[in-house]
Amino acid sequence: MQATRATRPDPLSHDQAVGLVESFLRFPVQQLDVPLALDALALRHRFGISYWDAAIIEAARALGCHTVLSEDLGEGTDYSGVTVENPFR
């Protein structure tokens, strides 16, 4: 985990890192599986976005989300039912 790397100027302790990861357990997590990866590749091809951005959108779709927050993707763009909102606007 990069946050605990000793060469960081402010590394987290092991216990801090464990506590942080455990705090994320309250959020649903979408597994990256073959069907999701194939859907992301199709979305990437259709919209000309990066694979990783497409995977985020497809993971959101799989979890039933209709909005993704991103400063990198186009504000208001509708990716087949998942719309991008820039949280910094």
KOLDRENPA-425510 format. One line per 5 residues: number of its first residue (from 1); their letters; for each residue x, y, z of N, C-alpha, C. Coordinates in nm, 2 decimals, always signed. Layout:
# residues N
NUM	A	X/Y/Z/X/Y/Z/X/Y/Z; ...
END
This chain:
# residues 89
1	MQATR	+0.09/-0.12/+0.00/+0.00/+0.00/+0.00/+0.09/+0.12/+0.00; +0.07/+0.21/-0.09/+0.15/+0.33/-0.11/+0.15/+0.42/+0.01; +0.03/+0.43/+0.08/+0.02/+0.52/+0.19/+0.11/+0.48/+0.31; +0.15/+0.35/+0.32/+0.24/+0.31/+0.43/+0.39/+0.30/+0.39; +0.42/+0.34/+0.27/+0.55/+0.32/+0.22/+0.65/+0.41/+0.31
6	ATRPD	+0.75/+0.35/+0.35/+0.85/+0.42/+0.45/+0.91/+0.54/+0.38; +0.93/+0.54/+0.25/+0.99/+0.66/+0.19/+0.90/+0.78/+0.17; +0.77/+0.77/+0.21/+0.68/+0.88/+0.21/+0.72/+0.98/+0.32; +0.70/+1.10/+0.29/+0.73/+1.20/+0.40/+0.64/+1.19/+0.52; +0.52/+1.13/+0.50/+0.41/+1.12/+0.60/+0.34/+0.99/+0.60
11	PLSHD	+0.41/+0.88/+0.61/+0.35/+0.75/+0.59/+0.25/+0.72/+0.70; +0.14/+0.64/+0.66/+0.05/+0.60/+0.76/+0.11/+0.48/+0.84; +0.07/+0.46/+0.96/+0.11/+0.34/+1.03/+0.03/+0.23/+0.99; +0.07/+0.11/+1.02/+0.00/-0.01/+0.98/-0.15/+0.00/+1.04; -0.16/+0.03/+1.16/-0.29/+0.04/+1.23/-0.38/+0.15/+1.16
16	QAVGL	-0.32/+0.26/+1.12/-0.40/+0.36/+1.06/-0.45/+0.31/+0.92; -0.36/+0.24/+0.85/-0.40/+0.19/+0.72/-0.51/+0.09/+0.73; -0.50/+0.00/+0.83/-0.60/-0.10/+0.85/-0.73/-0.03/+0.88; -0.73/+0.07/+0.97/-0.85/+0.14/+1.01/-0.91/+0.21/+0.89; -0.83/+0.27/+0.80/-0.88/+0.34/+0.69/-0.95/+0.24/+0.59
21	VESFL	-0.89/+0.13/+0.56/-0.94/+0.03/+0.47/-1.07/-0.03/+0.54; -1.07/-0.06/+0.66/-1.19/-0.11/+0.73/-1.31/-0.01/+0.72; -1.28/+0.12/+0.73/-1.38/+0.22/+0.72/-1.45/+0.23/+0.58; -1.38/+0.18/+0.48/-1.44/+0.17/+0.34/-1.54/+0.06/+0.33; -1.54/-0.03/+0.42/-1.63/-0.15/+0.41/-1.77/-0.11/+0.42
26	RFPVQ	-1.81/+0.01/+0.46/-1.95/+0.05/+0.46/-2.00/+0.08/+0.32; -1.91/+0.09/+0.22/-1.95/+0.12/+0.08/-1.95/-0.01/+0.00; -2.05/-0.02/-0.09/-2.05/-0.14/-0.17/-1.93/-0.14/-0.27; -1.88/-0.26/-0.30/-1.77/-0.27/-0.39/-1.81/-0.36/-0.50; -1.78/-0.32/-0.62/-1.81/-0.40/-0.74/-1.68/-0.48/-0.78
31	QLDVP	-1.69/-0.61/-0.79/-1.58/-0.69/-0.84/-1.56/-0.67/-0.98; -1.43/-0.67/-1.02/-1.40/-0.66/-1.16/-1.39/-0.80/-1.21; -1.49/-0.84/-1.30/-1.49/-0.98/-1.35/-1.49/-0.97/-1.50; -1.49/-1.08/-1.57/-1.48/-1.08/-1.72/-1.59/-1.01/-1.78; -1.72/-1.03/-1.74/-1.83/-0.96/-1.81/-1.81/-0.81/-1.80
36	LALDA	-1.77/-0.76/-1.68/-1.76/-0.62/-1.66/-1.64/-0.56/-1.74; -1.53/-0.64/-1.75/-1.42/-0.60/-1.83/-1.46/-0.59/-1.98; -1.53/-0.69/-2.03/-1.58/-0.68/-2.17/-1.67/-0.56/-2.19; -1.76/-0.54/-2.10/-1.85/-0.42/-2.11/-1.76/-0.29/-2.11; -1.66/-0.28/-2.03/-1.57/-0.17/-2.03/-1.50/-0.15/-2.16
41	LALRH	-1.45/-0.26/-2.21/-1.39/-0.25/-2.34/-1.48/-0.20/-2.45; -1.60/-0.25/-2.45/-1.70/-0.20/-2.55/-1.73/-0.05/-2.53; -1.75/-0.01/-2.40/-1.77/+0.13/-2.38/-1.65/+0.22/-2.42; -1.53/+0.17/-2.39/-1.41/+0.24/-2.43/-1.41/+0.26/-2.58; -1.44/+0.15/-2.66/-1.44/+0.16/-2.80/-1.55/+0.26/-2.85
46	RFGIS	-1.67/+0.25/-2.79/-1.78/+0.33/-2.84/-1.76/+0.48/-2.81; -1.70/+0.52/-2.70/-1.69/+0.66/-2.66/-1.55/+0.71/-2.67; -1.45/+0.63/-2.70/-1.31/+0.68/-2.71/-1.25/+0.72/-2.58; -1.29/+0.66/-2.47/-1.23/+0.70/-2.34/-1.14/+0.59/-2.30; -1.06/+0.62/-2.19/-0.97/+0.52/-2.14/-1.04/+0.39/-2.09
51	YWDAA	-0.97/+0.28/-2.09/-1.03/+0.16/-2.03/-1.06/+0.18/-1.89; -0.97/+0.24/-1.81/-1.00/+0.25/-1.67/-1.12/+0.34/-1.64; -1.14/+0.45/-1.71/-1.26/+0.53/-1.70/-1.38/+0.45/-1.74; -1.37/+0.37/-1.84/-1.48/+0.29/-1.88/-1.52/+0.18/-1.78; -1.41/+0.13/-1.71/-1.44/+0.03/-1.61/-1.51/+0.09/-1.49
56	IIEAA	-1.47/+0.21/-1.46/-1.54/+0.28/-1.35/-1.68/+0.30/-1.38; -1.71/+0.35/-1.50/-1.85/+0.37/-1.54/-1.93/+0.24/-1.54; -1.87/+0.13/-1.59/-1.94/+0.00/-1.59/-1.96/-0.06/-1.45; -1.86/-0.03/-1.36/-1.88/-0.07/-1.22/-1.99/+0.00/-1.16; -2.00/+0.13/-1.18/-2.11/+0.21/-1.13/-2.24/+0.16/-1.18
61	RALGC	-2.25/+0.13/-1.31/-2.37/+0.08/-1.37/-2.41/-0.05/-1.30; -2.31/-0.14/-1.28/-2.34/-0.27/-1.21/-2.40/-0.25/-1.07; -2.36/-0.15/-1.01/-2.40/-0.12/-0.87/-2.53/-0.04/-0.87; -2.59/-0.01/-0.99/-2.71/+0.07/-1.00/-2.70/+0.22/-0.99; -2.58/+0.27/-1.01/-2.55/+0.42/-1.00/-2.59/+0.48/-1.14
66	HTVLS	-2.64/+0.60/-1.13/-2.68/+0.67/-1.25/-2.59/+0.79/-1.28; -2.51/+0.82/-1.17/-2.42/+0.94/-1.18/-2.28/+0.90/-1.13; -2.18/+0.94/-1.21/-2.04/+0.92/-1.16/-1.97/+1.06/-1.15; -1.91/+1.08/-1.04/-1.83/+1.21/-1.02/-1.69/+1.20/-1.08; -1.66/+1.29/-1.16/-1.53/+1.29/-1.23/-1.49/+1.43/-1.28
71	EDLGE	-1.37/+1.47/-1.26/-1.32/+1.59/-1.31/-1.25/+1.57/-1.45; -1.23/+1.44/-1.48/-1.16/+1.41/-1.60/-1.25/+1.38/-1.72; -1.37/+1.32/-1.70/-1.46/+1.29/-1.80/-1.55/+1.41/-1.83; -1.61/+1.42/-1.95/-1.69/+1.54/-1.98/-1.82/+1.56/-1.90; -1.83/+1.67/-1.84/-1.94/+1.71/-1.76/-2.07/+1.69/-1.84
76	GTDYS	-2.17/+1.62/-1.78/-2.30/+1.60/-1.84/-2.30/+1.49/-1.95; -2.19/+1.43/-1.98/-2.19/+1.32/-2.08/-2.26/+1.20/-2.03; -2.35/+1.15/-2.11/-2.43/+1.03/-2.08/-2.36/+0.91/-2.15; -2.31/+0.82/-2.07/-2.25/+0.70/-2.12/-2.35/+0.59/-2.10; -2.44/+0.59/-2.19/-2.55/+0.48/-2.20/-2.62/+0.47/-2.06
81	GVTVE	-2.66/+0.58/-2.01/-2.74/+0.57/-1.88/-2.66/+0.61/-1.76; -2.53/+0.62/-1.76/-2.45/+0.67/-1.65/-2.40/+0.81/-1.69; -2.44/+0.91/-1.62/-2.40/+1.05/-1.65/-2.29/+1.10/-1.56; -2.20/+1.18/-1.62/-2.09/+1.23/-1.54/-2.12/+1.37/-1.49; -2.08/+1.39/-1.36/-2.10/+1.52/-1.30/-1.96/+1.56/-1.24
86	NPFR	-1.92/+1.68/-1.27/-1.79/+1.73/-1.21/-1.82/+1.78/-1.07; -1.76/+1.72/-0.97/-1.79/+1.77/-0.83/-1.72/+1.91/-0.80; -1.64/+1.96/-0.89/-1.57/+2.08/-0.86/-1.63/+2.20/-0.94; -1.74/+2.18/-1.01/-1.81/+2.29/-1.08/-1.90/+2.36/-0.99
END
